[in-house]
Amino acid sequence: MKFITLFLIIFTYIQASTLNLSISSSPSRLNPILANDTASSQIANWLFNGLFKYDKDGNPTEDLALSYSFETKTKLIINLRKDIKWHDGKELTSKDVVFTYNTILDPKVFNSIKSNYKEVESVKAIDDYTIEVIYKKAYFKALEIWMVGILPYHILKDEKNLMTSSFNKNPIGTGPYKLENFKVGQNIKLKANENYFEGKPKIDELLYKFIPDTNTSFLFLKQKKLDLSSLTPLQIDRQIDDEFKKSFKIIESQSFSYSYVGLNLKNEKFKDIRIRKALSLAIDRQELVDILFFGHGEVCNGPFLPGSFAYDEKTKPIIPNIQKAKKLLKELGYDENNPFSFEIVTNTGNDTRINAAQILQYQLSKAGIQMKIRVMEWQAYLNTVVHPRNYEAILLGWSLSLMPDAYPLWHSSSDKTGRFNLVGYSNKEVDKLIEKGSTTINRDELSKIYKSIFKKITDDIPYLFLYIPNSITVVNDEIKNIEPAFTGITHNQKDWIKP
């Protein structure tokens, strides 16, 4: 009997599989409502579930929720699954959901997501597995706001100060992995949740190695001390060999960010749309992608990302045409003796942007346009140029969520100091569409509205949309069941197999 027991222990140990990952900074709080930094969010996502999540195509679907229904446009009923256990074995109930909502809104709990619930009138438990949410008005993010990780009432109900709670370093969630070991500045180990409601993950452990710089991370990857990592276009194009390619799958997908030149529409120089058209026609965006990213990216031609529900496939990409640009400039009285000129401002610490500015300067010069470049330290750039709108043009980037909200960037009321309509864009038709979209809960109807917003914005040319860099992920070739999708590769991580 002892021999059999020993054999089973050894066999289990041999069969245990570990996914080796890297993390560049130490998480601050492993609490889903307080996880404001990337490292904290990255780990917390394995430990907790929301009521809803995005499927692989970027559409909202149930997670802890079994089903849901809108009884009216402002009344949402959510039915919980009855097979959910917290990592300590206790059962999840609607009491946990109501507690999470109240905790998010607690003025003593500082978090960045309070504003997501501004349209919520009330949340209450109908019974142990049913929640009623009443909204102040129909709200297009009615499901998305419940993607936040749910907190355990039975553990935190008597917590006096969540901000300093030991729970933030030793959390109990419902997710596919449990926290096994976490010390600040050291490796983090997660262990598969045997009682996970969707089945125990096939990889037994996730080991996050604390590697603060990308060069060391790349070295670890080449030494096969990591199973998964991101690479830069330079690394993928110039710094890997055939042996590396045999050992790793290389998966490319568009990132969820784009770069642009913002034109100050309150400046007389840019009020005539013909100037904005001339600038746009003079830019070769594909050349930018090829030089800056060695081709590992794509041209950006609008405010929402290709493949998303908001992207208008009918909007044609901008084809560079120097002669048309010159013709438009000539109509406005500009020529080689009287060139159109402006200044663009960007920030230090971002070589890609600085290089992009230099390429743009060269491209625009072919149309007779003179562009001066000014580069500033980041905080000075924000405080003296961007926020006070003290510029002619700026070179910046923007990141989008899977559910983009047009209001902060494109509604005319968002052009005040401290808000994000940085260029002073104003279009009454776009305002009406944004307002209509904010109260549209039907996904297909919302898609039509956002595609109209996309077309109107691209027609107005408030930005010179430039490029979308690719996200380049490499994965140990031994790992099976990798399924690339619009939302990335980790959507089915619990099904990955590592021999």
Secondary structure by P-SEA (a helix, b strand, c coil): caaaaaaaaaaaaaabbbbbbbbccccccccccccccaaaaaaaaacccccbbbcccbbbbbccccccccccccbbbbbbbccccccccccccaaaaaaaaaaaaccccccccccccccccccccccccbbbbbbcccccccccccccbbbbcccccccccccccccccccccccccccccccccbbbbbbcccccccccccccbbbbcccccaaaaaaaaaaccccccccccccccccccaaaaaabbbbbbbccbbbbbbccccccccccaaaaaaaaaacaaaaaaaacccccbbbbcccccccccccccccccbbbbaaaaaaaaaaacccccccccbbbbbbcccaaaaaaaaaaaaaaaaacbbbbbbbbcaaaaaacccccccccbbbbbbbbcccccccccccccccccccccccccccaaaaaaaaaaaacccaaaaaaaaaaaaaaaaaaccccccccccccccccccccccccccccccccccccccc
